[in-house]
């Protein structure tokens, strides 16, 4: 049997942090850089890893909460800027694509799939990271929290990403790792694949995605075809 090939290219939209790329080592390093410079002890990176998917602001706030230190909003704003500057200056650092991603993209592209990224990372940082990892050329669009007037979990972020990439939301699939991704896909009526190796602090099965994968070798043209057929009958 030959490789399944789609007549109409499906649009596969990936979240970035915790889905395509394991960015936790660098985000946590930037977190420690910021809080240590302010006199706090370095955080237990394993303890705070579950907050990586919520962005630098939440990570910093949780580090101060964990240290029982009050943090004024103005100071938090300053620390977030310092966090972003350190993170950007050291990109890509130790961040790497998840195992099997590159092979999966190659196979799916042969099947006539197209790809985009929809992330709550800023667009500039997202593009910088993906370019540094030689992945930007694989993508029809890279859309961050500031690309449109709305961001995930607003469904418009996903829908507009699909449209900017030249796709159709009725012929698209979202691949993500956190409740933000899951609720975005549901609100946009887009089929959902959850990865269970990302930054969700609960079992992803709780959110009843259309499919769960534990490795990118499971993201096959056959799975995409099955999900798109299910979508047609819903």
Secondary structure, 3 states (H helix, E strand, C coil): CCCCCCCCCCEEEECCECCCEECHHHHHHHHHHHHHHCCCCCCCHHHHHHHHHHCHHHHHHHHHHHCCCCCCHHHHHHHHHHHHHHHHHCCCCCCEECCCHHHHHHHHHHCCCEEEEECCCCHHHHHHHHHHCCCHHHCCEEECCCCCCCCCCCHHHHHHHHHHCCCCHHHEEEEECCHHHHHHHHHHCCEEEEECCCCCCCCHHHHCCCEEECCHHHCCHHHHHHHHHHHHCC
